[in-house]
């Protein structure tokens, strides 16, 4: 017990034993909990796993009532009337194990001085909460993970969620409720009686509505811009992953509820509100709860609007803390995540206006880090060998196996990739021959810093390396540069010859996230070298300038004149033409979202504006600000109308 908390005791002391048996997925339990819990979960709550998405929801699906969440049921007076019983009271015959946790409710009752029956859900829950928030000392207070010190860390981790959010973690709604003590601003004397107010998790939009009425609501230019900004804000404020999706009622509870509380006078004279009778529990361990306030799930009534979109966020929780489960210490991990959400909740405010979210898969930083910062010297020495011997086996488990298994996996992957290439090539040939639609580029290459951030270190890791290991990061980007050129030229040589010069697409990811000084050091020198190398070999580079590159226009003027294509997502067309019209052929800027949501007239007006600003003098290809990836990316009538207009109006006379 010196370094680890025994998981063998999982069923003996904690509410979570019952929760795990009742609702844990078998897969998660096997990875996280005592093997007995996993086997009980196999029997009681088998989870159907699927890799097919989108997943079709069964027709029998019903929304779950908020007042039936386990942590809400704890405070339901009805749940305090009937002793707890497992769905399968004894699964020992099925699992072959003697101890399956079925005695936990009886043991919890005995800890409260109750003989002859099991503890109720309420009794079990109050034991759990009171030990985790410091109301009483844990039963195992002398063991690592249960000490007063560990309780203090747990309390600190949950502090924002408890004291400012309004304890919404267990599903409390339609808003969190908190009790704060007013002070006399002249004397700084704090009152003994609290004022009950809404917590940070609430739907009070009065300030946003006031700003709206003043015309101060922010309007994004496009759905993609809104998505990008909102995700960046979520990441900045603490989320590890963020996405936006259309709202679906099935994601929310069928009703909302929150525990009822009553006031209790503490020894220091201060009044506190609690959902259970503190006096009875501290005096003789008697559990009395006060019930739930239940509300209909009516957005219009309680929030003043009907949501159209949701911002979904994920928070990475501390793995080392979770390994101590079922200790008090492990509870600090989710507590910190729930507390972090307080900063992010205002992102859902009506102060923002966003349109929609693409259903295309986006980059995720979650599993991008497959190389440690200590491995830079090995990587710099031979990047290709490092990728083959270290990166690929870490990314693809089949390649980490011994021969011949990994050889077979590699051959199978190569065959599948070849089949995909053949299918893609046939589709492209059909577009060219039957419809006269040329393929704009013949291959692509990733810039060194993007490669390192997206595939080796993760964006978070790469940004940390700029401060902690700047020279090694720079050397790694320099070492990758010849490899990028070789990979790019290899694609050019492997594609069939054609009359016009071949074009290589260069998607650029990080530059608009960088400080200009970091761009100058870690990105621009390698980018310029790669551009010049492709030009020297008769290839036309086509960088996709993702985001707003206006602060880098002066840099781009140093690229080989009239030897590159510049695909721009954002920017003022007149400024672009003025600053870069003699340097490169410009394309892009037509908003893809206009094809999706605009009228034909709006689309044609925008097309004319771009042609008038960018076409004079040549050096311009009409195109959208980003690639169309699905049929949902534009209305057919808008695409047809814009193409017809450009074919007729966009002619040099």
C-alpha positions in Angstrom: 0.0 0.0 0.0 3.0 2.3 0.0 2.6 3.4 -3.6 -0.7 2.1 -4.9 -4.3 1.9 -3.7 -5.7 -1.6 -3.8 -8.4 -2.1 -6.4 -9.4 -5.3 -4.6 -11.4 -3.1 -2.2 -13.4 -1.6 -5.0 -16.7 -3.3 -3.9 -16.1 -2.8 -0.2 -16.2 0.9 0.5 -17.4 3.0 -2.4 -20.7 3.9 -4.1 -18.8 3.5 -7.4 -19.0 -0.3 -7.0 -22.7 -0.3 -7.5 -22.5 2.3 -10.3 -19.8 0.2 -12.1 -21.9 -3.0 -11.9 -25.0 -1.2 -13.0 -23.8 0.9 -15.9 -20.1 0.5 -16.8 -19.3 -0.8 -20.2 -17.5 -4.1 -20.2 -14.7 -2.7 -22.3 -14.1 0.3 -20.1 -14.3 -1.8 -16.9 -11.7 -4.3 -18.1 -9.3 -1.5 -18.8 -9.9 0.5 -15.7 -11.3 -1.6 -12.8 -10.8 -4.7 -10.8 -11.4 -7.8 -13.0 -14.4 -8.7 -10.9 -16.0 -5.5 -11.8 -15.3 -6.1 -15.5 -16.9 -9.5 -15.4 -20.0 -8.2 -13.5 -20.2 -5.5 -16.1 -20.1 -8.1 -18.8 -23.2 -9.8 -17.4 -25.2 -6.8 -16.3 -24.5 -4.1 -18.9 -23.0 -5.5 -22.1 -22.1 -2.7 -24.5 -22.4 -3.2 -28.2 -19.3 -1.9 -29.9 -19.3 -0.6 -33.4 -16.8 0.9 -35.9 -19.5 1.8 -38.3 -20.5 5.5 -38.4 -22.9 7.2 -38.5 -24.5 4.8 -36.0 -28.2 4.1 -36.5 -30.1 4.7 -33.3 -32.5 1.9 -32.5 -36.2 2.7 -33.0 -36.8 1.7 -29.3 -34.5 4.5 -28.1 -35.9 6.7 -25.4 -34.4 9.8 -23.9 -33.2 9.3 -20.4 -34.9 11.3 -17.6 -32.6 13.7 -15.8 -34.0 12.8 -12.4 -33.0 9.2 -13.0 -29.3 9.9 -13.2 -27.7 8.0 -10.3 -26.3 11.1 -8.6 -29.8 12.7 -8.8 -31.5 9.6 -7.5 -29.4 9.8 -4.4 -31.5 12.8 -3.3 -34.9 11.4 -4.3 -36.9 10.7 -1.1 -38.4 7.6 -2.8 -34.9 6.1 -3.2 -34.4 6.3 0.5 -37.3 4.0 1.2 -36.2 0.8 -0.4 -32.9 -1.0 0.3 -30.5 -1.3 -2.6 -30.4 -4.4 -4.7 -28.4 -5.2 -7.8 -30.1 -6.0 -11.1 -28.5 -9.4 -10.7 -28.1 -9.9 -7.0 -25.6 -12.7 -7.4 -23.7 -13.3 -10.6 -21.1 -15.7 -9.0 -22.6 -18.7 -10.7 -22.1 -17.0 -14.1 -18.7 -15.5 -13.5 -17.3 -18.4 -11.4 -16.1 -15.9 -8.8 -17.1 -15.9 -5.2 -16.9 -12.1 -4.6 -19.0 -10.1 -7.1 -19.7 -7.1 -4.9 -23.2 -8.2 -4.0 -22.4 -7.6 -0.3 -21.6 -3.9 -0.8 -25.0 -2.5 0.1 -25.0 -4.5 3.3 -21.5 -3.4 4.2 -22.4 0.3 3.6 -25.5 -0.1 5.8 -23.4 -1.6 8.6 -21.1 1.5 8.4 -24.1 3.6 9.2 -25.0 1.3 12.2 -27.9 -0.4 10.3 -28.4 -4.1 10.9 -30.5 -6.6 9.0 -30.9 -4.8 5.6 -29.0 -3.2 2.8 -28.3 0.5 2.5 -30.6 2.5 0.2 -29.4 4.5 -2.8 -29.6 7.7 -0.7 -27.6 6.2 2.2 -24.9 5.0 -0.1 -24.8 8.3 -2.0 -24.5 10.4 1.1 -21.6 8.2 2.4 -19.9 8.8 -1.0 -20.5 12.6 -1.1 -19.7 13.3 2.5 -16.3 11.5 2.3 -15.3 13.2 -1.0 -16.2 16.8 0.0 -14.6 16.6 3.5 -17.8 16.6 5.5 -16.5 13.5 7.3 -13.2 11.7 7.2 -13.0 8.7 4.8 -13.3 5.3 6.4 -9.8 4.5 5.0 -8.3 7.9 6.0 -4.9 6.4 6.9 -4.4 4.9 3.4 -2.8 6.6 0.5 -5.5 8.2 -1.7 -7.9 8.6 1.2 -5.9 10.9 3.5 -7.1 14.3 4.5 -4.4 15.7 2.1 -6.0 13.8 -0.8 -9.5 15.0 0.2 -8.1 18.6 0.1 -6.9 18.1 -3.5 -10.2 16.6 -4.5 -12.1 19.5 -2.9 -9.9 22.0 -4.7 -10.4 20.2 -8.0 -14.2 20.4 -7.6 -14.2 23.9 -6.1 -15.3 25.8 -9.2 -17.8 23.2 -10.1 -19.3 23.1 -6.6 -19.1 26.8 -5.7 -19.5 28.6 -9.0 -21.1 26.3 -11.6 -23.8 25.1 -9.2 -22.8 21.4 -9.2 -24.1 20.6 -12.7 -21.9 17.6 -13.1 -24.6 15.1 -12.1 -27.1 16.8 -14.5 -28.6 19.5 -12.3 -30.8 21.8 -14.4 -32.2 23.9 -15.9 -29.4 25.9 -14.2 -26.9 25.4 -11.5 -27.7 27.0 -8.1 -25.1 28.4 -5.7 -25.2 30.1 -2.3 -22.8 33.0 -1.8 -22.3 35.3 1.2 -22.6 39.0 0.6 -20.2 41.4 2.2 -20.4 45.0 3.4 -18.2 46.9 0.9 -17.4 49.5 3.5 -16.3 47.2 6.3 -15.6 43.9 4.4 -17.8 42.1 7.0 -19.2 38.9 5.5 -22.8 38.0 6.2 -23.8 34.8 8.0 -26.8 34.2 5.7 -26.2 33.4 2.1 -27.9 34.6 -1.0 -29.0 31.9 -3.4 -28.3 32.7 -7.1 -27.8 31.0 -10.4 -24.4 29.5 -11.0 -22.2 30.0 -14.0 -24.0 27.2 -15.8 -27.3 29.1 -16.6 -29.2 30.4 -19.6 -29.3 34.1 -18.6 -28.8 35.8 -21.9 -29.9 39.3 -20.8 -26.5 40.8 -21.4 -26.2 39.2 -24.8 -29.7 40.4 -25.8 -28.9 43.9 -24.7 -25.8 43.9 -27.0 -27.9 42.4 -29.8 -30.4 45.3 -29.5 -27.5 47.7 -29.8 -26.4 45.9 -33.0 -23.2 44.6 -31.3 -23.7 40.9 -31.9 -20.7 39.5 -33.7 -21.4 38.2 -37.2 -19.1 35.6 -38.7 -18.4 35.7 -42.5 -19.0 32.0 -42.9 -19.8 28.8 -41.0 -16.2 27.7 -41.4 -14.9 30.9 -39.9 -17.3 30.5 -37.0 -16.3 26.9 -36.5 -12.6 27.8 -36.5 -12.9 30.7 -34.1 -15.1 28.8 -31.7 -12.8 25.8 -31.6 -9.8 28.0 -31.1 -11.6 29.7 -28.2 -12.6 26.4 -26.6 -9.0 25.1 -26.9 -7.6 28.4 -25.5 -10.0 28.2 -22.5 -9.0 24.6 -21.6 -10.8 22.1 -23.9 -8.6 19.4 -25.4 -11.0 18.7 -28.3 -13.9 20.8 -29.6 -16.4 20.4 -32.4 -19.7 21.9 -33.5 -22.8 19.9 -34.6 -26.5 20.4 -35.2 -28.5 20.1 -32.0 -30.4 16.8 -31.5 -33.0 16.4 -28.7 -31.7 12.8 -28.2 -28.5 14.2 -26.8 -30.3 15.8 -23.8 -32.4 14.5 -20.9 -36.1 14.0 -21.1 -36.5 16.2 -18.1 -34.2 18.3 -15.9 -33.9 18.2 -12.1 -31.8 19.5 -9.2 -31.7 18.4 -5.6 -33.7 20.4 -3.1 -31.7 22.0 -0.3 -32.5 23.2 3.2 -30.6 25.6 5.5 -28.4 24.4 8.4 -26.7 26.5 11.0 -23.0 25.7 11.4 -21.0 26.0 14.6 -19.4 29.3 13.3 -22.9 30.8 13.0 -22.9 30.6 9.2 -25.9 29.1 7.4 -25.3 26.6 4.7 -27.7 24.9 2.3 -27.4 21.1 1.8 -29.5 18.5 0.0 -29.3 16.1 3.0 -29.8 16.6 6.7 -26.2 17.5 7.9 -27.2 17.5 11.5 -28.7 14.1 11.6 -25.9 12.6 9.6 -23.1 14.1 11.7 -24.9 13.3 15.0 -26.0 9.7 14.4 -25.3 8.9 10.8 -28.9 9.0 9.9 -29.6 9.8 6.2 -32.4 12.2 5.3 -32.7 13.7 1.8 -35.1 16.4 0.7 -36.1 15.3 -2.8 -35.7 16.7 -6.3 -37.2 19.7 -8.2 -38.1 18.3 -11.6 -38.6 20.5 -14.7 -39.8 19.8 -18.1 -37.1 19.9 -20.8 -38.4 23.1 -22.3 -35.6 25.3 -23.9 -38.0 28.1 -24.8 -39.4 28.3 -21.3 -36.2 28.2 -19.3 -33.6 29.5 -21.7 -35.5 31.7 -24.0 -34.4 30.0 -27.2 -34.4 26.7 -29.0 -30.8 25.6 -29.7 -29.8 24.9 -33.3 -26.2 23.9 -32.7 -24.1 22.6 -29.9 -20.4 23.0 -29.1 -19.1 19.6 -28.0 -15.9 19.6 -25.9 -13.7 16.9 -24.5 -11.3 17.3 -21.6 -8.4 15.0 -21.0 -8.5 13.7 -17.4 -5.4 12.8 -15.4 -4.6 9.2 -16.0 -2.4 8.9 -12.9 -5.3 10.0 -10.7 -7.6 7.6 -12.3 -5.2 4.7 -11.6 -5.8 5.2 -7.9 -9.6 4.4 -8.3 -11.7 4.0 -6.2 -9.9 6.4 -3.9 -10.9 10.0 -3.1 -7.9 11.1 -5.0 -9.2 9.7 -8.3 -12.3 11.9 -8.0 -10.0 14.9 -8.4 -9.6 14.1 -12.1 -13.2 14.6 -13.2 -13.6 17.4 -10.7 -10.9 19.4 -12.4 -12.5 18.8 -15.8 -15.9 19.9 -14.7 -14.4 23.0 -13.0 -12.6 23.8 -16.3 -15.9 23.8 -18.1 -17.0 26.9 -16.2 -14.7 29.0 -18.4 -16.1 27.5 -21.6 -19.8 27.7 -20.9 -20.1 31.3 -22.2 -19.1 30.0 -25.6 -22.6 28.8 -25.9 -24.0 32.3 -25.3 -26.1 34.1 -27.8 -23.3 36.7 -27.9 -22.0 34.6 -30.7 -23.6 33.8 -34.0 -22.5 30.8 -36.0 -24.1 29.0 -38.8 -23.3 25.4 -39.2 -20.5 22.8 -38.9 -19.1 20.6 -41.7 -19.4 16.9 -41.2 -15.9 16.4 -42.7 -13.4 14.7 -40.4 -11.0 17.3 -39.0 -7.5 17.1 -37.5 -7.4 16.0 -33.9 -4.5 16.6 -31.5 -5.6 13.8 -29.2 -3.4 11.0 -30.6 -0.9 13.1 -32.7 2.0 12.9 -30.3 3.9 9.7 -31.1 7.4 11.1 -30.6 8.8 12.5 -27.4 10.8 15.7 -27.3 13.8 13.7 -26.0 13.9 11.8 -29.4 14.7 14.9 -31.5 18.5 14.0 -31.8 17.6 10.5 -33.2 15.0 12.0 -35.5 17.4 14.7 -36.8 20.1 12.1 -37.6 17.8 10.2 -40.0 14.1 11.3 -40.3 13.1 8.6 -42.7 14.6 5.8 -40.6 12.9 7.2 -37.5 9.5 7.4 -39.3 9.8 3.8 -40.5 11.2 2.2 -37.4 9.5 4.3 -34.7 6.6 6.5 -35.9 4.7 3.9 -38.1 4.7 1.1 -35.5 3.5 3.5 -32.9 0.7 4.8 -35.1 -0.3 1.4 -36.5 -0.3 -1.5 -34.1 -0.1 -4.1 -36.8 3.3 -2.7 -37.9 4.6 -3.1 -34.3 4.3 -6.9 -34.5 7.1 -9.3 -35.5 7.6 -10.6 -39.0 5.8 -12.1 -40.9 2.7 -10.5 -39.3 3.9 -6.9 -39.9 5.1 -7.7 -43.4 1.7 -9.1 -44.3 0.0 -6.1 -42.8 2.2 -3.7 -44.8 1.5 -5.7 -48.0 -2.2 -5.7 -47.3 -2.2 -1.9 -46.7 -0.2 -1.3 -49.8 -2.6 -3.3 -51.8 -5.6 -1.4 -50.4 -3.9 1.9 -51.1 -3.2 0.8 -54.7 -6.8 -0.2 -55.1 -7.9 3.2 -53.8 -5.5 4.9 -56.1 -6.8 3.0 -59.1 -10.4 3.8 -58.2 -9.6 7.4 -57.7 -7.7 7.6 -61.0 -10.6 6.1 -62.9 -13.0 8.7 -61.4 -10.6 11.5 -62.3 -10.2 10.2 -65.9 -13.9 10.1 -66.3 -14.3 13.7 -65.1 -11.6 14.8 -67.6 -12.8 12.9 -70.6 -16.6 13.0 -70.2 -17.1 16.3 -68.5 -14.0 18.4 -69.4 -13.1 19.0 -65.7 -9.3 19.0 -65.3 -7.5 17.9 -62.2 -5.8 21.0 -60.8 -2.9 19.3 -59.0 -0.9 16.1 -59.4 0.3 15.4 -55.8 0.8 17.1 -52.5 3.5 17.7 -49.9 3.4 18.7 -46.2 5.6 21.4 -44.9 8.2 20.3 -42.3 6.8 22.1 -39.3 3.2 21.0 -40.2 4.5 17.4 -40.5 6.2 17.5 -37.1 3.1 19.1 -35.4 0.4 17.1 -37.1 2.0 13.7 -37.2 4.9 13.4 -34.7 4.6 15.8 -31.7 1.1 17.1 -31.9 0.3 20.9 -32.1 0.5 21.3 -28.4 3.8 19.5 -28.2 5.3 21.4 -31.2 4.3 24.8 -29.6 5.9 23.8 -26.3 9.1 22.8 -28.2 9.3 26.3 -29.7 9.9 27.5 -26.2 11.7 24.6 -24.5 13.7 23.1 -27.4 13.8 25.7 -30.1 17.1 24.7 -31.7 16.2 21.0 -31.9 12.8 21.8 -33.4 14.5 24.0 -36.0 17.1 21.3 -36.8 14.2 18.7 -37.2 12.4 21.0 -39.6 15.6 21.5 -41.6 16.3 17.8 -41.6 12.8 17.1 -43.0 13.1 19.6 -45.8 15.0 17.4 -48.3 12.6 14.6 -47.5 9.6 16.8 -48.4 11.2 17.7 -51.7 11.9 14.0 -52.5 8.4 12.9 -51.6 6.9 15.7 -53.7 9.1 15.0 -56.7 8.5 11.3 -56.4 4.8 11.9 -57.0 5.5 14.1 -59.9 7.6 11.4 -61.6 5.1 8.7 -60.9 2.1 10.4 -62.5 1.6 10.2 -66.3 3.2 12.9 -68.4 1.0 15.8 -69.6 1.2 18.8 -71.8 1.2 21.4 -69.1 3.6 21.6 -66.1 2.6 19.5 -63.2 1.2 21.1 -60.1 1.8 20.1 -56.5 -0.6 21.1 -53.7 1.0 22.4 -50.5 -1.6 22.6 -47.7 -0.3 24.9 -45.0 -1.6 24.4 -41.4 0.3 26.3 -38.7 1.4 29.7 -40.1 -1.7 31.7 -39.0 -1.4 30.2 -35.5 2.3 31.4 -35.2 3.8 34.6 -34.0 5.5 36.3 -36.9 8.9 35.8 -35.2 8.2 32.1 -34.9 7.0 32.0 -38.5 10.3 33.7 -39.6 12.4 31.1 -37.7 10.6 27.8 -37.9 8.5 27.9 -41.0 9.4 30.5 -43.7 13.1 29.4 -44.5 12.1 25.8 -45.1 8.9 26.8 -47.0 10.8 29.1 -49.3 13.5 26.4 -49.9 10.9 23.8 -50.9 9.0 26.2 -53.2 12.3 27.1 -55.0 13.2 23.4 -55.3 9.9 22.5 -57.0 10.2 25.5 -59.3 13.7 24.6 -60.3 12.5 21.1 -61.3 9.7 22.5 -63.5 6.9 21.9 -61.0 4.3 24.6 -60.1 3.8 24.8 -56.4 0.2 25.6 -55.2 0.2 26.4 -51.5 -3.2 26.5 -49.9 -2.9 29.6 -47.7 -5.3 28.5 -44.9 -6.7 31.3 -42.8 -5.7 35.0 -43.0 -2.2 35.4 -44.5 -2.3 39.2 -44.9 0.5 39.8 -42.4 2.7 37.5 -44.5 2.1 39.2 -47.9 5.5 40.9 -47.8 7.2 37.5 -47.3 5.3 36.0 -50.2 6.6 38.7 -52.5 10.0 37.0 -52.3 8.8 33.8 -53.9 9.9 33.1 -57.5 7.9 35.6 -59.7 5.0 34.1 -61.7 6.0 30.5 -60.9 3.5 29.6 -58.2 -0.3 29.4 -57.7 -1.7 30.9 -54.5 -4.9 29.4 -53.2 -6.3 31.8 -50.6 -9.0 31.1 -48.0 -9.4 34.6 -46.7 -8.2 38.1 -47.7 -9.2 41.3 -49.3 -9.2 40.7 -53.1 -8.0 44.2 -54.0 -5.1 44.1 -51.5 -4.2 40.6 -52.7 -4.1 41.7 -56.3 -2.1 44.8 -55.5 0.5 43.1 -53.4 0.8 39.7 -55.0 -0.6 40.0 -58.5 2.9 40.3 -60.0 4.2 37.4 -57.9 1.8 34.6 -58.4 -1.4 33.4 -60.0 -4.2 34.0 -57.4 -7.2 31.6 -56.9 -9.7 31.1 -54.1 -11.8 33.5 -52.0 -15.2 32.6 -53.3 -17.0 31.6 -50.0 -18.0 27.9 -50.1 -20.7 28.7 -47.6 -22.4 31.0 -50.1 -22.8 28.1 -52.4 -24.4 26.2 -49.5 -26.7 28.9 -48.0 -26.9 31.8 -50.5 -29.2 32.5 -53.3 -28.3 32.3 -57.0 -28.3 36.1 -57.1 -26.0 36.4 -54.1 -23.6 33.9 -55.6 -23.5 35.6 -59.0 -22.9 39.0 -57.3 -20.0 37.7 -55.3 -18.5 36.0 -58.4 -18.7 39.2 -60.4 -17.0 41.1 -57.5 -14.1 38.7 -57.5 -13.7 38.7 -61.2 -13.8 42.5 -61.4 -11.1 42.8 -58.7 -8.8 39.9 -59.5 -9.1 39.1 -63.3 -7.8 42.3 -64.9 -4.3 41.8 -66.2 -4.5 38.0 -65.9 -2.9 35.8 -63.2 -6.2 34.7 -61.7 -8.2 31.4 -61.6 -11.7 31.6 -60.3 -12.3 29.1 -57.5 -13.9 28.6 -54.1 -12.0 29.5 -50.8 -11.7 25.8 -50.0 -12.3 22.4 -51.7 -15.7 21.0 -52.1 -15.6 17.7 -50.4 -19.2 16.5 -50.4 -22.5 17.0 -52.2 -23.6 19.0 -49.1 -21.0 21.6 -49.7 -23.1 23.5 -52.3 -26.6 23.7 -53.7 -26.6 22.3 -57.3 -28.5 25.3 -58.6 -25.9 27.7 -57.1 -22.9 25.7 -58.5 -24.6 25.6 -62.0 -25.4 29.3 -61.9 -21.9 30.4 -60.9 -20.2 28.2 -63.5 -22.5 29.5 -66.2 -21.8 33.1 -65.2 -18.1 32.7 -65.0 -17.9 31.0 -68.3 -19.8 33.9 -69.9 -18.5 36.9 -67.9 -15.0 35.7 -67.2 -13.6 36.1 -70.7 -10.6 38.3 -71.6 -11.6 40.4 -74.6 
